[in-house]
Amino acid sequence: MEVKENAGYIKANNAEELLFTLKNKESHIIIQEDYKKEFEENAQLPLTENEQMGFHLGFRGTAGICGEIIFQLINRFSRGSKQQKKIDSKIRIYSIKKLSEQKILLYLRQLEY
């Protein structure tokens, strides 16, 4: 498995490399054009900060716990490969930013604070 590292950014070119970097909780991951389209089609992308804000305010903080339990149940019984389910589960702690038409940046949410 080849994972390239430039200036603190880890590049993932396929699902195996992405899962490896997610397990290691790398702070910045770049998904490049070769894998970008497949990633967008298959991954259950996490909600943006603005989308989550109303949900969390309405439930006074308990939404995170309840939401995670519900997500894990749905993810466990959904169709798809085990590898994709692991990616979907681990990607929830990351924020997503589109750098260009060819690249997506994943970065840990805790870095925003």
N, C-alpha and C positions, 0 to 999 in steps of 0.2 A: 504494500500500500504506500503510495507516494503522497505525502502531504507537504505542500510547499509553504514556506513561511517567509514573508516579506514585510518588514516594518511593523511587526506585531499582528498582522492579519494572516489568518490561515485560509488557504484556498481549498475548497471542496469541489471535486470534479465528478463525483458520483455518490450514490446513496451510502456506500460502504465508508467512504472518507468522511461524509457528513456525520454519520452515526458515531464514528470514532472521535471526531472533534466535539460533538455534543456530549459524549460520555466524559470527555476530559474537561468539559465546561470552559472551553476556550472563550476568551472575552470578545473577539471579533472574528467572524467567519464570512468569507466571500464565496458566494455561489456563482460560478461563471456560466457563460452562455451554453456550454456543452450540456450541463445538467440543469440549467435554470428553467427551461420549459417543462421538463419532467417534474421538477420540484414543485412548480406552481400548480401543475395538474393534480399531483398526488397528495401533497401535504395539506393538512388541516392547519391553516395559518392562524396564529393567535390574534386575538382582538387588539386593536390599537388602544392606546392610553385613553383617548377620548371616548371610545366605545365602551370601555370598562368603567369609566367614571360614574355614569348614571346607575349602572348595575350595582356597584359597590355602595354608593350613597343610599340607594333605596333599601338595601338590606343591612345597613349599619355595620359593615365589615364582615358579616358572616357569609357573604356571597362568595368570597374566595375559597373558603373551606367547602361549602356546599357545591360550588361550581366544579371544583377539582374532583370531588367524589363522583358527581354525575358524569364528568368527562371520562374518568377512568372506567366507569361501568360501560359507557357507550363504546369507548375505544376497545375494550376487551371483547365485546360481542359483535363488533363490526367486521365486515369482510375486509380482506387485504392481507398483505404479507406481514409476518412478525417484525421484519425489519422496518417497514413503514409505520407500524404501530408504535415501535420504540422511538422513531424519529418524531412522530406526532406528539408523543408524550413528553419528550425532552425539549422540544422546541418551544414549549409554553413559557419558559423562563427568558426567552429572547424577544427583543423587538426587531422589527424588520424595516429596512430602509432600501428603497430602490435607488441604486447609484446611477445606473444607466439602463439602456435597453438590454444590455448583455450581462449586467451584474446586479446581484442583490447582496446587501450587507445584513448579517444577523449580529446583534450585539446584546450582551447581557443587560437585562432591565435594571439590575442593581447599579449599573454604571451611570444611570440617568440621575440618580439621587445625589 
